[in-house]
Amino acid sequence: MTISKIRKRDGRVVDFDSRRIRDAIYKAFIAVELEDGEKAENVTKEVVRLLEERFKEKIPSVENAQDIVVEVLKAKGYGKVAEGYRAYREKKLEIRKLREKLGFEEPKLTVNALEVLRQRYLLRDETERIIESPAQLFERVAKAVARPDKKYGGKPEEIEKTFYSMMSRLEFNPNTPTLFNAGTELGQLSACFVLPVEDSLEGIFTSAKNMALIEKSGGGVGFDFSRLRPRGDIVRSTKGVASGPVSFMRIFDTATEVIKAGGKRRGAMMAVLRVDHPDVIEFITSKQQPGFLSNFNISVAVTDDFMKAVKENREYRLVNPRNKEKTKLAAKDVWNLIAKSAWMSGDPGVIFIDEINRHNPTPIVGKIESTNPCGEQPLLPYESCNLGSINLSRMVEDGKINWEKLKETVRNAVHFLDNVIDANRYPLKEIEEITWANRKIGLGVMGFADMLIKLGVPYDSEEALKIGEQTMRFIEEEGHKRSAELGEERGSFPNFDGSIWKDRYSAKRNATVTTVAPTGTISIIAGCSSGIEPIFAISFIRNVLSGTRLFETDPLFELMAKERGFYSAKLLEEIAMTGSVQKIEGVPEDVKRFFVTALDIEPEWHVRMQAAFQKYTDNAVSKTVNLPTEATVEDVRKIYELAWKLKCKGVTVFRYGSKPEQVLYIGEIRTDKGKFVALEPEYSGGCPTKNCPFPS
């Protein structure tokens, strides 16, 4: 008897389609054995035969079919594939149970999201046994962050429900340390820190010690090494010579290597050196040696005077920070060297330090000298900031942006992030004092590429730029309105009277409100694209934290392929060879236009999108300009100059293959029939190295 119907888990009876079984088996073979679909076809035929044999008089359930799949795989000698299929099935069941417990269809956690939560976020007891579910994680965070409302005459139990709802529905996520530590004894909730480095052994090692305390609690740290005297300069106390900033950076790098930040992830740092420091050449080329300073991202702090000298093709002055002694270099030579080094190794990035300080909200407190490890958060010495991101993908309904929903989410998120400052336990007294004095928060976005797809707009288009600018302007305006309201209700940040906001607002709770971060693992949890980055690949193999592999496909592409009738597991396998659909026959041209990946897009669009968001962002925007292997040094130089022209606060490029350690590999998993795109567990887009997604 031919099987024509099957019973779903919710009791509904639907038409039986053997292709669904075949596709699931196909994906399991690719993930586990990296084989093609021929074996999947044979297994599927046997599964259907057994279903027809065993269910002549009744309708089989989905569970019945899955049990037979495991049985047949084992019988045919595919034990590892059977185990992979079974494990995936169990995790999907766990996700369904979670949705039922939460009482609504969302969140639609992916299997990898659940694995990331298990391995990184869910609390464990002293025996390393997990003691909370994802729902309980959101409950823990919501409760801890709502508590400060009582201090201001509010009702914590009411706002706790609001905070829980927007997190559990994956509409908003705070930065990782908040998810790690809220409601725990550690209680350190901020992601971003900047520490000063003074020109003395005592100062250097004090900074190294403070860095260790911050990384232990889950934060990332930025430093400006420009105060240190250059290599070969005199050290009067010992009658010796200085070894210079790059040499001392090794101390911080080694210390970070042995600290697993917060006990859950590796540390990451940003090193900044001014372009007018005498050791700038050594700094620019420092990371061309593989493995050297591997825990650092490095950026040159470029000044207006330097860029003017580049434009005029003349020399500029280098200044010894110890005695103000001056030497000269050709500006264009240094600029070209920055571009060449970035082409070779991905470092250094560039931060436009004068542009950053033009937007410094508290200039009377001091100048900004450095940023957090990913560059999106410029901070004063000892300052910290906590970040959070709105999932724009969930702000689209029926092909349109739901502005009212976005407004409500922005207002609640600003409230949440302001509360974090009060709920936080700071690793150093100096950090607590200046953080409380300025109360900086950084509300950003994730899922922007997904939002564009839902709106039917290509990422590399003028319309996408307009949508990006319009969306961030709305978030900026509503965020500042809410911060002003909180200022009236709770009091302004203590440095308000000397800030740039004094003449614009009668009260202001936060010196900054918006930041666009790279989002990293929180976008994996949310099941959306990273920050404002394009999609990184359409189909790919994911190396999961548990040591297994998953075959993944962008869910919006899979949905569209099924709706338009061109879906097949064979097609997904072909796409996974490069991650791109642009040269795949069978994918309609209009679909190809929507589903462009980071490497499909011309570099100019990356920079222009960053600039569109920067226009309405208080702090900075983390965005990587992804380049193919064949990109040239000249391409990199043009990108840096366009970023300067468009008033970005910094820029980072990554040419594929320029670093020995990446988290995205194209064609690195090899089989007899080809190669597959492979990703590490926590990569969600942007810069495919191990330092970039750290803070969020």
C-alpha positions in Angstrom: 0.0 0.0 0.0 1.4 3.4 -1.0 1.8 5.9 1.8 -0.2 9.0 1.0 -0.7 10.7 4.4 1.4 11.4 7.5 0.5 12.7 11.0 2.4 15.7 12.2 3.4 16.3 15.9 0.5 18.7 16.4 -2.0 16.0 15.3 -2.6 17.4 11.8 -2.7 14.9 9.0 -1.0 16.1 5.8 0.1 14.7 2.4 3.1 12.5 2.6 6.1 13.7 0.7 9.2 11.4 0.6 11.3 14.3 -0.6 11.2 15.8 2.9 12.7 12.6 4.3 15.3 12.4 1.5 16.4 16.1 2.1 16.9 15.5 5.8 18.9 12.4 5.1 20.8 14.2 2.4 21.9 17.0 4.8 22.9 14.4 7.4 25.2 12.7 4.9 26.8 16.0 3.9 27.3 17.1 7.5 28.7 13.8 8.8 30.3 12.0 5.8 30.6 14.9 3.3 28.9 12.6 0.8 26.6 13.4 -2.1 22.9 12.4 -2.4 23.2 9.0 -4.0 23.2 7.2 -0.6 20.4 9.4 0.6 18.2 8.3 -2.3 18.8 4.6 -1.5 18.1 5.1 2.2 14.9 7.0 1.4 13.6 4.2 -0.8 14.1 1.7 2.0 12.5 4.0 4.6 9.4 4.4 2.3 9.3 0.6 1.7 9.3 -0.1 5.4 6.7 2.6 6.1 4.4 1.0 3.5 5.0 -2.4 4.9 4.4 -1.5 8.6 1.5 1.0 8.2 -0.9 -0.7 5.8 -3.9 0.0 8.0 -3.0 3.3 9.7 -1.4 6.6 9.1 2.3 6.8 10.3 3.5 9.7 12.4 6.5 11.9 11.7 8.2 10.2 14.7 7.5 6.8 13.1 9.2 7.9 9.9 12.2 9.3 11.8 12.7 6.1 13.8 12.8 4.1 10.6 15.3 6.5 9.1 17.7 5.8 12.1 17.0 2.1 11.8 17.8 1.9 8.1 20.9 4.1 8.4 22.3 1.7 11.0 21.3 -1.4 9.0 23.2 -0.1 6.0 26.3 0.6 8.0 26.0 4.4 8.3 26.2 4.5 12.1 27.8 7.9 12.3 25.1 9.4 10.0 22.4 7.7 12.1 23.8 9.2 15.3 24.1 12.7 13.7 20.5 12.4 12.4 19.3 11.3 15.8 21.1 14.0 17.7 19.8 16.7 15.4 16.3 15.3 15.9 16.6 15.4 19.7 17.8 19.0 19.6 14.9 20.0 17.4 12.5 18.3 19.8 14.1 20.3 22.7 13.6 23.5 20.8 9.9 22.7 20.2 9.4 22.0 23.9 11.1 25.3 24.8 8.6 27.1 22.5 5.7 25.3 24.2 7.1 26.3 27.6 7.4 29.9 26.6 3.8 29.9 25.5 4.2 31.1 21.9 5.7 30.0 18.6 8.8 32.0 19.0 11.7 31.9 19.6 12.6 29.7 16.7 16.0 28.8 18.0 18.3 27.0 15.6 20.1 23.8 16.6 23.4 25.8 16.6 21.8 28.5 18.8 20.8 25.9 21.3 24.3 24.5 21.2 25.9 27.9 21.7 23.6 28.6 24.6 24.5 25.2 26.2 28.2 25.6 25.8 28.6 29.3 26.5 25.6 30.9 28.3 23.5 28.5 30.5 24.6 28.4 34.1 26.3 25.3 35.5 26.9 24.0 39.0 30.3 23.1 40.5 30.2 19.7 38.6 29.7 21.5 35.3 26.1 20.3 35.0 23.7 22.8 33.2 21.2 24.1 35.8 19.1 26.4 33.7 17.1 26.4 30.4 17.2 29.2 27.8 13.9 30.4 29.2 15.4 30.5 32.7 18.4 32.4 31.3 16.1 35.2 30.0 14.2 35.2 33.3 17.5 35.5 35.3 18.7 38.4 33.2 15.3 40.2 33.1 14.9 39.9 36.9 18.4 41.2 37.6 18.2 44.1 35.2 14.7 45.1 36.3 15.7 45.4 40.0 17.1 49.0 39.8 13.6 50.3 39.0 12.8 50.0 42.7 15.5 52.6 43.4 13.7 55.1 41.2 10.2 54.4 42.5 9.2 52.0 39.7 7.8 48.5 39.9 10.5 45.9 39.0 8.1 43.1 38.6 6.3 44.9 35.8 9.3 45.9 33.7 10.8 42.5 34.3 8.0 41.0 32.2 8.7 43.5 29.4 12.4 42.8 29.5 11.8 39.0 29.5 9.3 39.3 26.6 11.6 41.2 24.2 14.6 38.9 24.9 12.6 35.6 24.8 11.0 36.7 21.5 14.5 37.4 20.2 13.6 41.0 19.5 16.5 42.3 21.6 19.6 40.9 23.2 22.1 42.6 25.5 25.8 42.0 25.1 27.3 38.7 26.1 28.6 39.6 29.6 25.1 40.6 30.6 23.7 37.2 29.5 26.7 35.5 31.3 26.7 37.4 34.6 23.3 39.0 35.3 21.9 37.6 38.5 25.1 35.8 39.4 27.7 36.5 42.1 30.1 38.0 39.5 27.6 40.5 38.2 29.9 42.2 35.7 27.6 43.2 32.8 29.6 45.4 30.5 31.3 44.4 27.3 33.6 47.3 26.4 36.4 48.9 28.4 39.4 51.2 27.7 42.4 51.4 30.0 45.2 54.0 30.0 48.8 52.9 29.6 51.3 55.2 31.3 54.9 55.6 30.4 56.4 53.7 33.3 56.9 50.1 34.3 54.6 50.6 37.2 51.9 52.1 34.9 52.3 49.4 32.2 52.0 46.5 34.7 49.1 48.1 36.5 47.3 48.3 33.2 48.1 44.6 32.5 46.8 43.6 36.0 43.6 45.6 35.4 43.2 44.1 32.0 43.3 40.6 33.5 40.5 41.5 36.0 38.3 42.8 33.2 38.9 39.8 30.9 38.3 37.4 33.8 34.8 39.0 34.1 34.0 38.6 30.4 35.0 42.1 29.0 37.1 43.2 26.1 39.7 46.0 26.5 41.1 48.7 24.3 44.4 50.5 24.9 46.2 53.5 23.5 50.0 52.9 23.6 50.9 56.3 22.3 52.1 57.6 25.7 55.0 55.1 25.7 58.4 56.4 24.6 59.7 55.0 21.3 62.1 52.1 20.9 65.7 53.1 21.6 64.7 56.2 23.6 66.6 56.9 26.8 65.4 55.6 30.2 67.1 57.8 32.7 66.3 55.7 35.8 68.2 52.7 34.5 70.5 54.5 32.0 69.2 52.1 29.5 67.0 52.3 26.4 63.3 51.8 25.9 62.0 48.8 24.0 59.0 50.7 22.7 55.2 50.1 22.6 55.1 47.0 20.4 57.5 45.2 22.7 55.3 46.0 25.8 52.2 44.9 23.9 53.6 41.4 24.1 53.1 41.4 27.9 49.4 42.1 27.4 49.1 39.5 24.6 50.8 36.8 26.7 48.6 37.5 29.7 45.5 37.4 27.6 46.6 34.1 26.1 46.4 32.4 29.6 43.1 34.1 30.6 40.0 32.5 29.3 37.7 35.5 29.7 35.1 34.9 32.3 36.0 31.3 32.2 33.9 31.0 29.0 35.7 32.6 26.1 39.1 33.9 25.1 40.1 37.5 25.7 40.4 40.1 23.0 42.0 43.6 22.9 42.4 46.6 20.7 45.8 48.3 20.5 45.9 51.9 19.2 48.9 53.9 18.2 48.8 57.5 16.9 50.1 57.9 13.4 52.5 60.6 14.7 54.2 58.3 17.2 57.9 57.5 16.2 57.3 53.7 16.3 54.3 53.8 13.9 56.1 51.8 11.2 56.9 49.0 13.6 53.3 49.0 14.8 51.8 49.0 11.3 53.8 45.9 10.3 53.8 44.1 13.7 51.1 41.6 12.8 52.6 40.4 9.5 54.3 37.7 11.5 51.8 34.9 11.9 50.8 34.3 15.5 52.4 37.5 16.8 50.1 39.6 19.0 47.3 37.2 18.1 44.9 38.4 20.8 45.1 42.0 19.6 43.2 43.8 16.9 45.4 46.9 16.0 44.4 50.2 14.6 46.4 53.3 13.7 44.9 56.5 15.1 44.9 58.7 12.0 44.7 62.5 12.4 43.2 65.3 10.2 46.8 66.7 9.8 48.1 63.4 8.5 45.2 62.9 6.0 45.9 66.5 4.8 49.6 65.6 4.3 48.6 62.5 2.4 46.4 64.5 0.1 49.1 67.1 -0.4 51.8 64.4 -0.9 54.1 65.9 1.8 55.9 65.0 5.0 54.3 65.1 8.4 55.8 65.2 11.9 56.3 62.4 14.3 56.5 63.4 18.0 58.3 61.7 20.8 55.8 61.6 23.7 58.6 61.9 26.3 60.3 65.1 25.2 58.2 66.3 22.1 61.2 65.9 19.9 60.1 65.8 16.2 61.1 63.9 13.2 59.5 63.5 9.8 58.1 60.9 7.4 56.4 61.0 4.0 52.7 60.8 4.8 51.8 58.9 1.5 54.5 56.2 2.2 53.0 55.6 5.7 49.5 55.5 4.3 50.4 53.1 1.6 52.2 50.9 4.1 49.0 50.8 6.2 47.1 49.6 3.2 49.7 47.0 2.2 49.9 45.6 5.8 46.1 45.4 6.0 46.0 43.6 2.6 48.6 41.1 3.8 47.3 40.4 7.3 44.0 42.2 8.0 45.8 44.6 10.3 46.0 47.4 11.0 42.6 48.9 10.9 42.2 52.7 10.9 40.4 54.9 13.4 39.9 58.6 12.5 40.7 59.9 15.9 39.8 63.6 15.2 36.5 62.6 13.8 35.8 60.6 16.9 36.6 63.5 19.2 34.5 65.9 17.2 31.6 63.8 18.5 33.0 63.4 22.0 29.9 64.1 24.2 32.0 65.1 27.3 35.1 67.0 25.9 35.7 68.7 29.3 36.3 65.3 30.9 39.1 64.4 28.4 39.9 63.3 24.9 39.0 59.9 23.5 42.2 57.9 22.6 41.0 54.3 22.0 38.1 52.0 21.4 36.9 48.6 22.4 38.3 45.5 20.6 36.0 45.8 17.6 36.2 49.5 17.2 32.5 50.4 17.6 32.8 51.9 21.1 35.2 54.9 21.5 35.8 55.4 25.2 37.7 57.7 27.6 40.4 56.1 29.8 38.8 53.7 32.4 35.4 54.1 30.8 33.1 51.2 30.1 29.9 50.7 28.1 27.2 48.1 27.9 25.7 47.3 24.5 22.5 45.7 23.2 21.0 45.1 19.8 17.5 45.1 18.3 16.7 42.3 15.9 15.5 44.2 12.8 14.4 41.0 11.2 11.6 40.8 13.7 10.5 44.4 13.0 9.2 43.4 9.6 5.6 42.4 9.2 3.8 41.7 5.9 6.7 43.1 3.9 6.8 46.4 5.8 8.7 47.8 8.8 6.5 48.0 11.8 7.6 51.4 13.1 5.4 51.3 16.2 6.9 47.9 17.3 10.4 49.3 16.6 9.6 52.4 18.7 8.4 50.4 21.6 11.4 48.1 21.4 13.8 51.0 21.3 12.2 52.6 24.4 12.3 49.4 26.3 15.9 48.7 25.2 17.2 52.1 26.4 15.5 51.5 29.7 17.1 48.1 29.9 20.6 49.4 29.1 20.3 52.3 31.5 19.3 49.9 34.3 22.4 47.7 33.5 24.6 50.6 34.7 23.0 50.5 38.1 22.8 46.7 38.3 26.5 46.3 37.2 29.4 45.3 39.5 32.5 47.0 38.2 35.9 45.3 38.2 37.7 48.6 39.2 36.7 51.6 41.3 38.0 54.0 38.6 35.8 52.3 36.0 32.7 52.6 38.2 33.3 56.3 38.8 33.6 57.4 35.2 30.9 55.0 33.9 28.5 56.4 36.5 29.6 60.0 35.6 28.8 59.6 31.9 26.3 56.6 31.9 27.1 55.7 28.2 25.0 53.0 26.6 25.2 51.6 23.1 21.9 50.5 21.5 22.4 49.0 18.0 20.9 46.5 15.6 21.3 43.1 14.1 19.4 41.2 11.4 19.6 44.2 9.0 20.5 42.0 6.0 17.5 39.7 6.9 15.3 42.8 7.1 16.3 43.9 3.6 15.5 40.4 2.2 12.0 40.5 3.8 11.5 43.9 2.4 12.6 42.7 -1.1 15.5 45.1 -1.3 19.1 44.1 -2.4 21.8 45.0 0.1 24.0 46.7 -2.6 21.4 49.2 -3.7 20.6 52.9 -3.2 17.3 51.9 -1.6 19.1 49.7 1.0 21.3 52.7 1.9 18.1 54.9 2.4 16.5 52.2 4.5 19.6 51.8 6.6 19.8 55.6 7.2 16.1 55.9 7.8 16.1 53.0 10.3 19.1 54.2 12.3 17.8 57.8 12.4 14.5 56.5 13.8 16.4 54.5 16.5 18.6 57.4 17.3 15.8 59.9 17.7 13.5 57.6 19.7 16.5 56.4 21.8 17.4 60.0 22.7 13.8 60.9 23.5 13.7 58.0 26.0 17.1 58.9 27.5 15.8 62.5 28.0 12.6 61.1 29.7 14.8 59.0 32.0 16.9 62.0 32.7 13.8 63.9 33.8 12.6 60.9 35.9 15.9 59.8 37.4 18.3 62.6 36.9 20.9 63.4 34.2 24.3 61.8 34.0 26.6 63.8 36.4 28.7 65.3 33.6 25.6 66.6 31.8 26.3 70.3 32.5 29.7 70.1 30.7 28.4 68.0 27.8 27.4 68.7 24.3 23.8 67.9 25.3 23.4 70.8 27.8 22.0 73.3 25.2 19.8 70.7 23.5 18.0 69.0 26.4 16.8 70.0 29.8 17.8 66.6 31.1 19.7 63.6 29.7 20.3 60.3 31.3 23.1 59.0 29.0 26.0 60.7 27.4 25.7 58.3 24.4 22.7 56.1 23.3 23.6 54.3 20.1 26.4 52.0 18.9 26.3 49.5 16.0 28.2 46.4 17.2 29.2 43.2 15.3 26.8 41.1 17.6 28.7 37.8 17.2 27.0 35.0 19.2 24.0 37.0 20.2 22.9 37.1 16.5 23.3 33.3 16.4 21.0 33.1 19.5 18.6 35.4 17.7 18.8 33.5 14.5 19.6 36.5 12.4 22.3 38.1 10.3 25.1 39.8 12.2 24.9 43.6 12.9 24.6 45.5 9.6 26.7 42.9 7.8 25.5 41.2 4.6 24.8 37.5 4.7 28.1 35.6 4.8 27.0 32.4 3.0 23.7 30.9 1.8 24.5 27.2 2.5 27.5 25.9 4.4 28.7 23.4 6.9 28.9 24.5 10.5 31.4 23.0 12.9 29.4 22.9 16.2 30.9 23.5 19.7 30.0 19.9 20.6 32.5 18.7 18.0 29.9 17.6 15.4 28.9 19.3 12.1 25.7 20.7 10.8 24.6 21.4 7.3 22.9 24.9 7.4 21.1 27.0 4.9 19.9 30.6 5.3 16.3 30.1 6.5 14.9 33.0 4.3 16.5 31.5 1.2 15.2 28.0 2.1 11.7 29.4 2.6 11.8 31.3 -0.7 13.1 28.3 -2.6 10.3 26.2 -1.3 7.7 28.8 -2.0 9.0 29.4 -5.6 9.4 25.7 -6.3 13.2 25.4 -6.9 14.2 23.9 -3.6 16.2 20.7 -3.5 18.9 19.3 -1.2 21.1 18.8 -4.3 20.8 22.6 -5.0 21.8 23.4 -1.4 24.8 21.1 -1.7 25.9 22.9 -4.9 25.6 26.3 -3.2 27.6 25.1 -0.2 30.6 24.7 -2.5 31.1 28.5 -2.5 28.4 29.9 -0.3 27.1 32.0 -3.1 24.1 31.6 -5.4 25.3 34.0 -8.1 26.6 31.3 -10.5 24.1 28.6 -9.6 21.7 27.5 -12.4 18.2 27.0 -11.2 18.1 30.0 -8.9 15.9 32.7 -10.4 17.7 36.0 -11.2 15.5 38.1 -8.9 16.3 35.7 -6.0 20.0 36.0 -6.8 19.7 39.8 -6.5 18.3 39.6 -3.0 20.6 36.9 -1.7 24.0 38.5 -2.1 26.8 37.5 0.2 29.6 39.7 1.7 32.0 38.6 -1.0 29.5 39.1 -3.8 29.2 42.8 -2.9 31.6 45.4 -4.3 33.7 47.0 -1.5 32.2 50.5 -2.0 28.8 49.3 -0.8 30.2 48.0 2.4 31.7 51.4 3.2 28.7 53.3 2.1 26.4 51.2 4.3 28.7 51.8 7.2 28.6 55.6 6.6 24.8 55.5 6.3 24.5 54.0 9.8 27.3 56.2 11.2 25.4 59.3 10.3 22.9 58.6 13.1 25.0 56.7 15.6 26.5 58.4 18.7 29.4 56.1 19.1 30.8 54.2 16.1 29.8 51.4 13.7 31.5 48.0 13.5 31.6 46.9 9.9 34.1 44.8 8.0 34.8 45.4 4.3 35.1 41.8 3.0 37.5 41.4 0.1 38.2 38.4 -2.2 41.6 36.9 -2.3 42.4 38.6 -5.6 41.8 42.1 -4.2 44.8 44.5 -4.5 46.6 46.9 -2.1 45.1 49.7 -4.2 41.6 48.4 -3.4 42.4 48.6 0.3 43.7 52.1 0.0 40.6 53.2 -1.8 38.4 51.7 0.9 40.3 53.6 3.6 40.1 56.9 1.7 36.3 56.4 1.0 35.7 55.8 4.7 37.6 59.0 5.5 35.6 61.0 2.9 32.3 59.6 4.1 33.1 60.5 7.8 33.2 57.0 9.2 35.0 56.9 12.6 37.1 53.9 11.5 37.3 51.1 9.0 38.5 47.5 8.9 39.1 45.4 5.9 39.6 41.6 5.6 40.9 40.0 2.4 40.0 36.4 2.4 42.9 34.1 3.2 45.1 36.9 4.6 45.1 35.4 8.1 46.2 31.8 9.0 43.3 31.6 11.6 39.9 32.3 10.2 36.4 31.3 11.3 35.0 31.2 7.8 36.7 29.0 5.2 35.6 28.6 1.6 36.3 25.3 0.1 38.3 24.1 3.1 36.4 20.9 3.7 37.4 18.7 0.8 35.7 15.6 -0.6 36.1 13.5 -3.7 33.3 15.6 -5.4 34.4 19.1 -4.3 34.9 21.4 -1.4 32.5 23.0 1.0 32.2 26.4 2.8 33.0 25.7 6.5 32.2 27.9 9.5 33.3 27.8 13.2 30.5 27.6 15.8 30.2 31.3 16.7 30.7 33.0 13.4 27.7 34.9 12.2 29.1 37.4 9.7 31.5 40.3 9.4 35.2 39.9 10.1 36.1 36.2 9.8 38.9 36.2 12.4 38.8 35.1 16.0 39.1 38.5 17.7 36.3 40.4 16.0 32.9 39.3 17.4 34.2 39.3 21.0 32.2 41.9 22.9 28.6 41.4 21.8 
